[in-house]
């Protein structure tokens, strides 16, 4: 199974490849030769990324060729995608990485992750709907739920379940305190 850093690197290249190839596809819609060139570059990059040991260097070179093509032909195009700010690029890459990580897991593990994710969502919503929660407790519930979601993103099922139990303790401790007052 691929390591998390490798998955992250694949996700970064895939994200940029998808955005730029979509833009170029729009620009070359009427040019059959350019469409063939684009299809070949994307297929080569995808092939480099989809091997059991991805060739990130080759995939990045195909991506660089697309960047050069877009910079040369459509630098002033009003819809030419620009590289996202670092925080937005990380959010987008995280979505790609989650999908890649999820696809690399065995079916049984994915099913268990789905069960835990559903449990997290149901319990989180139930806690948030409790009357009388103060702002601090609600923030704590959101924080711990975020930790559980992050553990799921990383495929760490035990940590996710531990964080769900912790989230419930935060909500139930608040209920005991508010009943005593």
PERANOR-V789147 format. One record per helix or strand. SS is the DSSP state (@ for helix, = for strand). FROM is the first residue (numbers start at 0). TO is the last residue. If there is no record, write none. Layout:
SS/FROM/TO, SS/FROM/TO
//
This chain:
@/3/26, @/31/49, @/55/73, @/85/103, @/106/127, @/134/152, @/156/179
//
